[in-house]
Amino acid sequence: MAQKFILTDRGDFRLGDVGLHKELLGAFDECYGGGFYEFDYTNCRILLYGASYDFGLPQWDRLLSEGATIRIPSAYRGMSIIYTPDDQGLPEIEVTRQFKIRYV
């Protein structure tokens, strides 16, 4: 079990303590990649990193190009969400600043 997250084609951001990323998918979801997360309670952030073994890197650019709204569970309202790619040449993605967010 590990703290993992995925993105779906509908912009759903799901996270949980699971064995496989696919356990976070619903029956009709298409996965746009995922990775791992940890909570930084001191700074009120969720830190995302890495890639899903099942689905690869999160496809943030695909969601941005589609104008997607990221749907985040309301329990995380007020927290910043930041994805740091493993490739040091790529910039961080500040999910809660770069995307339209809807808390569900």
MODELLER restraints for C-alpha pairs under 7 A, 6 or more apart:
rsr = mdl.restraints
at = mdl.atoms
rsr.add(forms.Gaussian(group=physical.xy_distance, feature=features.Distance(at['CA:1:A'], at['CA:17:A']), mean=5.82, stdev=0.5))
rsr.add(forms.Gaussian(group=physical.xy_distance, feature=features.Distance(at['CA:1:A'], at['CA:18:A']), mean=4.81, stdev=0.5))
rsr.add(forms.Gaussian(group=physical.xy_distance, feature=features.Distance(at['CA:1:A'], at['CA:19:A']), mean=4.34, stdev=0.5))
rsr.add(forms.Gaussian(group=physical.xy_distance, feature=features.Distance(at['CA:2:A'], at['CA:17:A']), mean=5.05, stdev=0.5))
rsr.add(forms.Gaussian(group=physical.xy_distance, feature=features.Distance(at['CA:2:A'], at['CA:18:A']), mean=5.53, stdev=0.5))
rsr.add(forms.Gaussian(group=physical.xy_distance, feature=features.Distance(at['CA:2:A'], at['CA:19:A']), mean=6.18, stdev=0.5))
rsr.add(forms.Gaussian(group=physical.xy_distance, feature=features.Distance(at['CA:3:A'], at['CA:16:A']), mean=5.62, stdev=0.5))
rsr.add(forms.Gaussian(group=physical.xy_distance, feature=features.Distance(at['CA:3:A'], at['CA:17:A']), mean=4.40, stdev=0.5))
rsr.add(forms.Gaussian(group=physical.xy_distance, feature=features.Distance(at['CA:3:A'], at['CA:18:A']), mean=6.55, stdev=0.5))
rsr.add(forms.Gaussian(group=physical.xy_distance, feature=features.Distance(at['CA:3:A'], at['CA:36:A']), mean=5.71, stdev=0.5))
rsr.add(forms.Gaussian(group=physical.xy_distance, feature=features.Distance(at['CA:3:A'], at['CA:37:A']), mean=5.68, stdev=0.5))
rsr.add(forms.Gaussian(group=physical.xy_distance, feature=features.Distance(at['CA:3:A'], at['CA:38:A']), mean=6.95, stdev=0.5))
rsr.add(forms.Gaussian(group=physical.xy_distance, feature=features.Distance(at['CA:4:A'], at['CA:15:A']), mean=5.58, stdev=0.5))
rsr.add(forms.Gaussian(group=physical.xy_distance, feature=features.Distance(at['CA:4:A'], at['CA:16:A']), mean=5.64, stdev=0.5))
rsr.add(forms.Gaussian(group=physical.xy_distance, feature=features.Distance(at['CA:4:A'], at['CA:17:A']), mean=6.16, stdev=0.5))
rsr.add(forms.Gaussian(group=physical.xy_distance, feature=features.Distance(at['CA:4:A'], at['CA:18:A']), mean=6.65, stdev=0.5))
rsr.add(forms.Gaussian(group=physical.xy_distance, feature=features.Distance(at['CA:4:A'], at['CA:21:A']), mean=6.44, stdev=0.5))
rsr.add(forms.Gaussian(group=physical.xy_distance, feature=features.Distance(at['CA:4:A'], at['CA:35:A']), mean=5.69, stdev=0.5))
rsr.add(forms.Gaussian(group=physical.xy_distance, feature=features.Distance(at['CA:4:A'], at['CA:36:A']), mean=4.25, stdev=0.5))
rsr.add(forms.Gaussian(group=physical.xy_distance, feature=features.Distance(at['CA:4:A'], at['CA:37:A']), mean=5.85, stdev=0.5))
rsr.add(forms.Gaussian(group=physical.xy_distance, feature=features.Distance(at['CA:5:A'], at['CA:14:A']), mean=5.42, stdev=0.5))
rsr.add(forms.Gaussian(group=physical.xy_distance, feature=features.Distance(at['CA:5:A'], at['CA:15:A']), mean=4.07, stdev=0.5))
rsr.add(forms.Gaussian(group=physical.xy_distance, feature=features.Distance(at['CA:5:A'], at['CA:16:A']), mean=6.50, stdev=0.5))
rsr.add(forms.Gaussian(group=physical.xy_distance, feature=features.Distance(at['CA:5:A'], at['CA:21:A']), mean=6.97, stdev=0.5))
rsr.add(forms.Gaussian(group=physical.xy_distance, feature=features.Distance(at['CA:5:A'], at['CA:34:A']), mean=5.33, stdev=0.5))
rsr.add(forms.Gaussian(group=physical.xy_distance, feature=features.Distance(at['CA:5:A'], at['CA:35:A']), mean=5.45, stdev=0.5))
rsr.add(forms.Gaussian(group=physical.xy_distance, feature=features.Distance(at['CA:5:A'], at['CA:36:A']), mean=5.71, stdev=0.5))
rsr.add(forms.Gaussian(group=physical.xy_distance, feature=features.Distance(at['CA:5:A'], at['CA:37:A']), mean=6.69, stdev=0.5))
rsr.add(forms.Gaussian(group=physical.xy_distance, feature=features.Distance(at['CA:6:A'], at['CA:13:A']), mean=5.98, stdev=0.5))
rsr.add(forms.Gaussian(group=physical.xy_distance, feature=features.Distance(at['CA:6:A'], at['CA:14:A']), mean=5.44, stdev=0.5))
rsr.add(forms.Gaussian(group=physical.xy_distance, feature=features.Distance(at['CA:6:A'], at['CA:15:A']), mean=6.53, stdev=0.5))
rsr.add(forms.Gaussian(group=physical.xy_distance, feature=features.Distance(at['CA:6:A'], at['CA:21:A']), mean=6.81, stdev=0.5))
rsr.add(forms.Gaussian(group=physical.xy_distance, feature=features.Distance(at['CA:6:A'], at['CA:31:A']), mean=6.91, stdev=0.5))
rsr.add(forms.Gaussian(group=physical.xy_distance, feature=features.Distance(at['CA:6:A'], at['CA:33:A']), mean=5.75, stdev=0.5))
rsr.add(forms.Gaussian(group=physical.xy_distance, feature=features.Distance(at['CA:6:A'], at['CA:34:A']), mean=3.98, stdev=0.5))
rsr.add(forms.Gaussian(group=physical.xy_distance, feature=features.Distance(at['CA:6:A'], at['CA:35:A']), mean=6.59, stdev=0.5))
rsr.add(forms.Gaussian(group=physical.xy_distance, feature=features.Distance(at['CA:7:A'], at['CA:13:A']), mean=4.91, stdev=0.5))
rsr.add(forms.Gaussian(group=physical.xy_distance, feature=features.Distance(at['CA:7:A'], at['CA:14:A']), mean=6.59, stdev=0.5))
rsr.add(forms.Gaussian(group=physical.xy_distance, feature=features.Distance(at['CA:7:A'], at['CA:31:A']), mean=5.93, stdev=0.5))
rsr.add(forms.Gaussian(group=physical.xy_distance, feature=features.Distance(at['CA:7:A'], at['CA:32:A']), mean=5.18, stdev=0.5))
rsr.add(forms.Gaussian(group=physical.xy_distance, feature=features.Distance(at['CA:7:A'], at['CA:33:A']), mean=5.88, stdev=0.5))
rsr.add(forms.Gaussian(group=physical.xy_distance, feature=features.Distance(at['CA:7:A'], at['CA:34:A']), mean=5.99, stdev=0.5))
rsr.add(forms.Gaussian(group=physical.xy_distance, feature=features.Distance(at['CA:7:A'], at['CA:58:A']), mean=6.73, stdev=0.5))
rsr.add(forms.Gaussian(group=physical.xy_distance, feature=features.Distance(at['CA:8:A'], at['CA:29:A']), mean=6.19, stdev=0.5))
rsr.add(forms.Gaussian(group=physical.xy_distance, feature=features.Distance(at['CA:8:A'], at['CA:30:A']), mean=5.58, stdev=0.5))
rsr.add(forms.Gaussian(group=physical.xy_distance, feature=features.Distance(at['CA:8:A'], at['CA:31:A']), mean=4.51, stdev=0.5))
rsr.add(forms.Gaussian(group=physical.xy_distance, feature=features.Distance(at['CA:8:A'], at['CA:32:A']), mean=5.24, stdev=0.5))
rsr.add(forms.Gaussian(group=physical.xy_distance, feature=features.Distance(at['CA:9:A'], at['CA:29:A']), mean=6.83, stdev=0.5))
rsr.add(forms.Gaussian(group=physical.xy_distance, feature=features.Distance(at['CA:9:A'], at['CA:30:A']), mean=5.40, stdev=0.5))
rsr.add(forms.Gaussian(group=physical.xy_distance, feature=features.Distance(at['CA:9:A'], at['CA:31:A']), mean=6.10, stdev=0.5))
rsr.add(forms.Gaussian(group=physical.xy_distance, feature=features.Distance(at['CA:9:A'], at['CA:32:A']), mean=6.03, stdev=0.5))
rsr.add(forms.Gaussian(group=physical.xy_distance, feature=features.Distance(at['CA:11:A'], at['CA:68:A']), mean=5.94, stdev=0.5))
rsr.add(forms.Gaussian(group=physical.xy_distance, feature=features.Distance(at['CA:11:A'], at['CA:69:A']), mean=5.89, stdev=0.5))
rsr.add(forms.Gaussian(group=physical.xy_distance, feature=features.Distance(at['CA:11:A'], at['CA:70:A']), mean=4.59, stdev=0.5))
rsr.add(forms.Gaussian(group=physical.xy_distance, feature=features.Distance(at['CA:11:A'], at['CA:71:A']), mean=5.78, stdev=0.5))
rsr.add(forms.Gaussian(group=physical.xy_distance, feature=features.Distance(at['CA:12:A'], at['CA:70:A']), mean=5.86, stdev=0.5))
rsr.add(forms.Gaussian(group=physical.xy_distance, feature=features.Distance(at['CA:12:A'], at['CA:71:A']), mean=4.74, stdev=0.5))
rsr.add(forms.Gaussian(group=physical.xy_distance, feature=features.Distance(at['CA:12:A'], at['CA:72:A']), mean=6.59, stdev=0.5))
rsr.add(forms.Gaussian(group=physical.xy_distance, feature=features.Distance(at['CA:13:A'], at['CA:70:A']), mean=6.55, stdev=0.5))
rsr.add(forms.Gaussian(group=physical.xy_distance, feature=features.Distance(at['CA:13:A'], at['CA:71:A']), mean=5.86, stdev=0.5))
rsr.add(forms.Gaussian(group=physical.xy_distance, feature=features.Distance(at['CA:13:A'], at['CA:72:A']), mean=5.42, stdev=0.5))
rsr.add(forms.Gaussian(group=physical.xy_distance, feature=features.Distance(at['CA:14:A'], at['CA:24:A']), mean=6.57, stdev=0.5))
rsr.add(forms.Gaussian(group=physical.xy_distance, feature=features.Distance(at['CA:21:A'], at['CA:52:A']), mean=6.49, stdev=0.5))
rsr.add(forms.Gaussian(group=physical.xy_distance, feature=features.Distance(at['CA:21:A'], at['CA:54:A']), mean=6.33, stdev=0.5))
rsr.add(forms.Gaussian(group=physical.xy_distance, feature=features.Distance(at['CA:22:A'], at['CA:54:A']), mean=6.89, stdev=0.5))
rsr.add(forms.Gaussian(group=physical.xy_distance, feature=features.Distance(at['CA:31:A'], at['CA:55:A']), mean=6.81, stdev=0.5))
rsr.add(forms.Gaussian(group=physical.xy_distance, feature=features.Distance(at['CA:32:A'], at['CA:58:A']), mean=5.81, stdev=0.5))
rsr.add(forms.Gaussian(group=physical.xy_distance, feature=features.Distance(at['CA:32:A'], at['CA:59:A']), mean=5.41, stdev=0.5))
rsr.add(forms.Gaussian(group=physical.xy_distance, feature=features.Distance(at['CA:33:A'], at['CA:52:A']), mean=6.16, stdev=0.5))
rsr.add(forms.Gaussian(group=physical.xy_distance, feature=features.Distance(at['CA:33:A'], at['CA:55:A']), mean=4.75, stdev=0.5))
rsr.add(forms.Gaussian(group=physical.xy_distance, feature=features.Distance(at['CA:33:A'], at['CA:56:A']), mean=5.03, stdev=0.5))
rsr.add(forms.Gaussian(group=physical.xy_distance, feature=features.Distance(at['CA:33:A'], at['CA:57:A']), mean=5.00, stdev=0.5))
rsr.add(forms.Gaussian(group=physical.xy_distance, feature=features.Distance(at['CA:33:A'], at['CA:58:A']), mean=3.95, stdev=0.5))
rsr.add(forms.Gaussian(group=physical.xy_distance, feature=features.Distance(at['CA:33:A'], at['CA:59:A']), mean=5.94, stdev=0.5))
rsr.add(forms.Gaussian(group=physical.xy_distance, feature=features.Distance(at['CA:34:A'], at['CA:51:A']), mean=5.48, stdev=0.5))
rsr.add(forms.Gaussian(group=physical.xy_distance, feature=features.Distance(at['CA:34:A'], at['CA:52:A']), mean=4.82, stdev=0.5))
rsr.add(forms.Gaussian(group=physical.xy_distance, feature=features.Distance(at['CA:34:A'], at['CA:55:A']), mean=6.69, stdev=0.5))
rsr.add(forms.Gaussian(group=physical.xy_distance, feature=features.Distance(at['CA:34:A'], at['CA:56:A']), mean=6.46, stdev=0.5))
rsr.add(forms.Gaussian(group=physical.xy_distance, feature=features.Distance(at['CA:34:A'], at['CA:57:A']), mean=5.70, stdev=0.5))
rsr.add(forms.Gaussian(group=physical.xy_distance, feature=features.Distance(at['CA:34:A'], at['CA:58:A']), mean=4.59, stdev=0.5))
rsr.add(forms.Gaussian(group=physical.xy_distance, feature=features.Distance(at['CA:35:A'], at['CA:48:A']), mean=6.88, stdev=0.5))
rsr.add(forms.Gaussian(group=physical.xy_distance, feature=features.Distance(at['CA:35:A'], at['CA:49:A']), mean=5.81, stdev=0.5))
rsr.add(forms.Gaussian(group=physical.xy_distance, feature=features.Distance(at['CA:35:A'], at['CA:50:A']), mean=4.86, stdev=0.5))
rsr.add(forms.Gaussian(group=physical.xy_distance, feature=features.Distance(at['CA:35:A'], at['CA:51:A']), mean=4.01, stdev=0.5))
rsr.add(forms.Gaussian(group=physical.xy_distance, feature=features.Distance(at['CA:35:A'], at['CA:52:A']), mean=4.59, stdev=0.5))
rsr.add(forms.Gaussian(group=physical.xy_distance, feature=features.Distance(at['CA:35:A'], at['CA:57:A']), mean=6.80, stdev=0.5))
rsr.add(forms.Gaussian(group=physical.xy_distance, feature=features.Distance(at['CA:35:A'], at['CA:58:A']), mean=6.93, stdev=0.5))
rsr.add(forms.Gaussian(group=physical.xy_distance, feature=features.Distance(at['CA:36:A'], at['CA:48:A']), mean=5.67, stdev=0.5))
rsr.add(forms.Gaussian(group=physical.xy_distance, feature=features.Distance(at['CA:36:A'], at['CA:49:A']), mean=5.40, stdev=0.5))
rsr.add(forms.Gaussian(group=physical.xy_distance, feature=features.Distance(at['CA:36:A'], at['CA:50:A']), mean=5.94, stdev=0.5))
rsr.add(forms.Gaussian(group=physical.xy_distance, feature=features.Distance(at['CA:37:A'], at['CA:46:A']), mean=6.68, stdev=0.5))
rsr.add(forms.Gaussian(group=physical.xy_distance, feature=features.Distance(at['CA:37:A'], at['CA:47:A']), mean=5.44, stdev=0.5))
rsr.add(forms.Gaussian(group=physical.xy_distance, feature=features.Distance(at['CA:37:A'], at['CA:48:A']), mean=4.41, stdev=0.5))
rsr.add(forms.Gaussian(group=physical.xy_distance, feature=features.Distance(at['CA:37:A'], at['CA:49:A']), mean=6.30, stdev=0.5))
rsr.add(forms.Gaussian(group=physical.xy_distance, feature=features.Distance(at['CA:38:A'], at['CA:46:A']), mean=5.93, stdev=0.5))
rsr.add(forms.Gaussian(group=physical.xy_distance, feature=features.Distance(at['CA:38:A'], at['CA:47:A']), mean=5.36, stdev=0.5))
rsr.add(forms.Gaussian(group=physical.xy_distance, feature=features.Distance(at['CA:38:A'], at['CA:48:A']), mean=6.76, stdev=0.5))
rsr.add(forms.Gaussian(group=physical.xy_distance, feature=features.Distance(at['CA:39:A'], at['CA:45:A']), mean=6.15, stdev=0.5))
rsr.add(forms.Gaussian(group=physical.xy_distance, feature=features.Distance(at['CA:39:A'], at['CA:46:A']), mean=4.74, stdev=0.5))
rsr.add(forms.Gaussian(group=physical.xy_distance, feature=features.Distance(at['CA:39:A'], at['CA:47:A']), mean=6.21, stdev=0.5))
rsr.add(forms.Gaussian(group=physical.xy_distance, feature=features.Distance(at['CA:40:A'], at['CA:46:A']), mean=5.97, stdev=0.5))
rsr.add(forms.Gaussian(group=physical.xy_distance, feature=features.Distance(at['CA:40:A'], at['CA:47:A']), mean=6.94, stdev=0.5))
rsr.add(forms.Gaussian(group=physical.xy_distance, feature=features.Distance(at['CA:44:A'], at['CA:79:A']), mean=5.09, stdev=0.5))
rsr.add(forms.Gaussian(group=physical.xy_distance, feature=features.Distance(at['CA:44:A'], at['CA:80:A']), mean=6.53, stdev=0.5))
rsr.add(forms.Gaussian(group=physical.xy_distance, feature=features.Distance(at['CA:45:A'], at['CA:79:A']), mean=4.99, stdev=0.5))
rsr.add(forms.Gaussian(group=physical.xy_distance, feature=features.Distance(at['CA:45:A'], at['CA:80:A']), mean=4.58, stdev=0.5))
rsr.add(forms.Gaussian(group=physical.xy_distance, feature=features.Distance(at['CA:45:A'], at['CA:81:A']), mean=5.68, stdev=0.5))
rsr.add(forms.Gaussian(group=physical.xy_distance, feature=features.Distance(at['CA:46:A'], at['CA:79:A']), mean=6.77, stdev=0.5))
rsr.add(forms.Gaussian(group=physical.xy_distance, feature=features.Distance(at['CA:46:A'], at['CA:80:A']), mean=6.22, stdev=0.5))
rsr.add(forms.Gaussian(group=physical.xy_distance, feature=features.Distance(at['CA:46:A'], at['CA:81:A']), mean=4.78, stdev=0.5))
rsr.add(forms.Gaussian(group=physical.xy_distance, feature=features.Distance(at['CA:46:A'], at['CA:82:A']), mean=6.42, stdev=0.5))
rsr.add(forms.Gaussian(group=physical.xy_distance, feature=features.Distance(at['CA:47:A'], at['CA:81:A']), mean=6.10, stdev=0.5))
rsr.add(forms.Gaussian(group=physical.xy_distance, feature=features.Distance(at['CA:47:A'], at['CA:82:A']), mean=5.23, stdev=0.5))
rsr.add(forms.Gaussian(group=physical.xy_distance, feature=features.Distance(at['CA:47:A'], at['CA:83:A']), mean=6.12, stdev=0.5))
rsr.add(forms.Gaussian(group=physical.xy_distance, feature=features.Distance(at['CA:48:A'], at['CA:82:A']), mean=5.88, stdev=0.5))
rsr.add(forms.Gaussian(group=physical.xy_distance, feature=features.Distance(at['CA:48:A'], at['CA:83:A']), mean=4.39, stdev=0.5))
rsr.add(forms.Gaussian(group=physical.xy_distance, feature=features.Distance(at['CA:48:A'], at['CA:84:A']), mean=6.19, stdev=0.5))
rsr.add(forms.Gaussian(group=physical.xy_distance, feature=features.Distance(at['CA:49:A'], at['CA:83:A']), mean=5.55, stdev=0.5))
rsr.add(forms.Gaussian(group=physical.xy_distance, feature=features.Distance(at['CA:49:A'], at['CA:84:A']), mean=5.14, stdev=0.5))
rsr.add(forms.Gaussian(group=physical.xy_distance, feature=features.Distance(at['CA:49:A'], at['CA:85:A']), mean=5.81, stdev=0.5))
rsr.add(forms.Gaussian(group=physical.xy_distance, feature=features.Distance(at['CA:49:A'], at['CA:86:A']), mean=6.88, stdev=0.5))
rsr.add(forms.Gaussian(group=physical.xy_distance, feature=features.Distance(at['CA:50:A'], at['CA:85:A']), mean=6.30, stdev=0.5))
rsr.add(forms.Gaussian(group=physical.xy_distance, feature=features.Distance(at['CA:50:A'], at['CA:86:A']), mean=5.92, stdev=0.5))
rsr.add(forms.Gaussian(group=physical.xy_distance, feature=features.Distance(at['CA:51:A'], at['CA:57:A']), mean=4.39, stdev=0.5))
rsr.add(forms.Gaussian(group=physical.xy_distance, feature=features.Distance(at['CA:51:A'], at['CA:58:A']), mean=6.70, stdev=0.5))
rsr.add(forms.Gaussian(group=physical.xy_distance, feature=features.Distance(at['CA:69:A'], at['CA:99:A']), mean=6.44, stdev=0.5))
rsr.add(forms.Gaussian(group=physical.xy_distance, feature=features.Distance(at['CA:69:A'], at['CA:100:A']), mean=4.80, stdev=0.5))
rsr.add(forms.Gaussian(group=physical.xy_distance, feature=features.Distance(at['CA:69:A'], at['CA:101:A']), mean=5.48, stdev=0.5))
rsr.add(forms.Gaussian(group=physical.xy_distance, feature=features.Distance(at['CA:69:A'], at['CA:102:A']), mean=6.57, stdev=0.5))
rsr.add(forms.Gaussian(group=physical.xy_distance, feature=features.Distance(at['CA:70:A'], at['CA:99:A']), mean=6.62, stdev=0.5))
rsr.add(forms.Gaussian(group=physical.xy_distance, feature=features.Distance(at['CA:70:A'], at['CA:100:A']), mean=6.23, stdev=0.5))
rsr.add(forms.Gaussian(group=physical.xy_distance, feature=features.Distance(at['CA:70:A'], at['CA:101:A']), mean=4.96, stdev=0.5))
rsr.add(forms.Gaussian(group=physical.xy_distance, feature=features.Distance(at['CA:70:A'], at['CA:102:A']), mean=6.16, stdev=0.5))
rsr.add(forms.Gaussian(group=physical.xy_distance, feature=features.Distance(at['CA:71:A'], at['CA:101:A']), mean=6.03, stdev=0.5))
rsr.add(forms.Gaussian(group=physical.xy_distance, feature=features.Distance(at['CA:71:A'], at['CA:102:A']), mean=4.85, stdev=0.5))
rsr.add(forms.Gaussian(group=physical.xy_distance, feature=features.Distance(at['CA:71:A'], at['CA:103:A']), mean=5.70, stdev=0.5))
rsr.add(forms.Gaussian(group=physical.xy_distance, feature=features.Distance(at['CA:71:A'], at['CA:104:A']), mean=6.33, stdev=0.5))
rsr.add(forms.Gaussian(group=physical.xy_distance, feature=features.Distance(at['CA:72:A'], at['CA:102:A']), mean=6.24, stdev=0.5))
rsr.add(forms.Gaussian(group=physical.xy_distance, feature=features.Distance(at['CA:72:A'], at['CA:103:A']), mean=4.92, stdev=0.5))
rsr.add(forms.Gaussian(group=physical.xy_distance, feature=features.Distance(at['CA:72:A'], at['CA:104:A']), mean=6.03, stdev=0.5))
rsr.add(forms.Gaussian(group=physical.xy_distance, feature=features.Distance(at['CA:73:A'], at['CA:103:A']), mean=5.51, stdev=0.5))
rsr.add(forms.Gaussian(group=physical.xy_distance, feature=features.Distance(at['CA:73:A'], at['CA:104:A']), mean=5.00, stdev=0.5))
rsr.add(forms.Gaussian(group=physical.xy_distance, feature=features.Distance(at['CA:74:A'], at['CA:103:A']), mean=4.74, stdev=0.5))
rsr.add(forms.Gaussian(group=physical.xy_distance, feature=features.Distance(at['CA:74:A'], at['CA:104:A']), mean=5.21, stdev=0.5))
rsr.add(forms.Gaussian(group=physical.xy_distance, feature=features.Distance(at['CA:77:A'], at['CA:103:A']), mean=6.88, stdev=0.5))
rsr.add(forms.Gaussian(group=physical.xy_distance, feature=features.Distance(at['CA:80:A'], at['CA:96:A']), mean=5.81, stdev=0.5))
rsr.add(forms.Gaussian(group=physical.xy_distance, feature=features.Distance(at['CA:81:A'], at['CA:94:A']), mean=6.16, stdev=0.5))
rsr.add(forms.Gaussian(group=physical.xy_distance, feature=features.Distance(at['CA:81:A'], at['CA:95:A']), mean=5.43, stdev=0.5))
rsr.add(forms.Gaussian(group=physical.xy_distance, feature=features.Distance(at['CA:81:A'], at['CA:96:A']), mean=5.63, stdev=0.5))
rsr.add(forms.Gaussian(group=physical.xy_distance, feature=features.Distance(at['CA:82:A'], at['CA:92:A']), mean=6.85, stdev=0.5))
rsr.add(forms.Gaussian(group=physical.xy_distance, feature=features.Distance(at['CA:82:A'], at['CA:93:A']), mean=5.71, stdev=0.5))
rsr.add(forms.Gaussian(group=physical.xy_distance, feature=features.Distance(at['CA:82:A'], at['CA:94:A']), mean=4.58, stdev=0.5))
rsr.add(forms.Gaussian(group=physical.xy_distance, feature=features.Distance(at['CA:82:A'], at['CA:95:A']), mean=5.70, stdev=0.5))
rsr.add(forms.Gaussian(group=physical.xy_distance, feature=features.Distance(at['CA:83:A'], at['CA:92:A']), mean=5.70, stdev=0.5))
rsr.add(forms.Gaussian(group=physical.xy_distance, feature=features.Distance(at['CA:83:A'], at['CA:93:A']), mean=5.06, stdev=0.5))
rsr.add(forms.Gaussian(group=physical.xy_distance, feature=features.Distance(at['CA:83:A'], at['CA:94:A']), mean=6.48, stdev=0.5))
rsr.add(forms.Gaussian(group=physical.xy_distance, feature=features.Distance(at['CA:84:A'], at['CA:92:A']), mean=4.76, stdev=0.5))
rsr.add(forms.Gaussian(group=physical.xy_distance, feature=features.Distance(at['CA:84:A'], at['CA:93:A']), mean=6.60, stdev=0.5))
rsr.add(forms.Gaussian(group=physical.xy_distance, feature=features.Distance(at['CA:85:A'], at['CA:92:A']), mean=6.56, stdev=0.5))
